[in-house]
Amino acid sequence: MSEPVQLKQAIDLLRKLVEDRGIPRNIRRLASESIELLSDTRLSLGLRAANVISRLDEVSSDPNAPLYARTLIWQIIAILEQLRD
């Protein structure tokens, strides 16, 4: 079974966060870990999405995050919220 389009979109946006040197290192590291979590097929799709949403939600309020990074994080969360088992 192939992965949903939303999963690919979320991973692509997370890669943008990882590659942007203007974003604090802790957020880039979290984005990188989120990509690994979403790619781990041992867990159900809904559980993977929920775990990543929880982590991103915490970091979205980081005062060091540039506004465009927060917007991107919220966009990723909105995409992941569409994923269900």
N, C-alpha and C positions, 0 to 999 in steps of 0.2 A: 504494500500500500504506500502510495507516495505521500509526502508531507504536504500540508495545506499551504496555499499561496501566502497566507498571513504569516506563517512561520518564517518563510524565506524573506518576506518584507521586514519583519522584526530583526532578523539576523543581519540583513543588509544595513539597516539603520544603526544597529549596535556597532557594526564595523566602522561606520562613519565616526561614532564617538571614540572608538579605540584609536583611530588614525589621526584624530584632531589634536595637535599638540597644544592648542589653546585651552583645552579642557584639563582640569586638575587630574593628577595621576591616579588618585583614589577612585575617581569616577571612570577613568579609562580602564582601570584594573577590574572594577565591578562589571563594566560592559563586556570585557573579555571573558570573565567568569560566567556571565549570563549567556554568552554564545555557547560556551562549553555545556552549561546546564541544559539549554534548549536542544542541543545536539545529542544529548544522552538518551538514547532510545530505550534504556532499561526502565525508565519511568514513563508513566502515561503522559500524553500530550497536555492534558488539563493540569496535571500536577507540576509539570515543567513550567508551564505558563504562569501558574499561581506563584511558584517559588520566585521566578524572575520578577513578576509584578511587585511582590512584596519587597524585594531588594531595591528595585528601581524607585518605588514609592518613597522609601527612606532617603535615598540620595537626591531625590528631586527637590528637597527642601534645603539642600546644602547651600549656604550663603556664598560659597566660593564658586559655585557653578555659574557660568555665563548664562544669560537669559536664553540664548538660542539653544544651549545644551538642555536646559530645562524643558523647552518647547519640544525638542526632539525626544526627550525621555517620556514626556506625556503622550506624544504621538505613538511611541513604542508600546506604552502601557495600553493605550486604546486599541491597538492592533491585537495585542496579546489577550485582551479581555474577550475577544471574539472566539478564541480557541477553546474548545470543549472536548471532552473524551468521546 
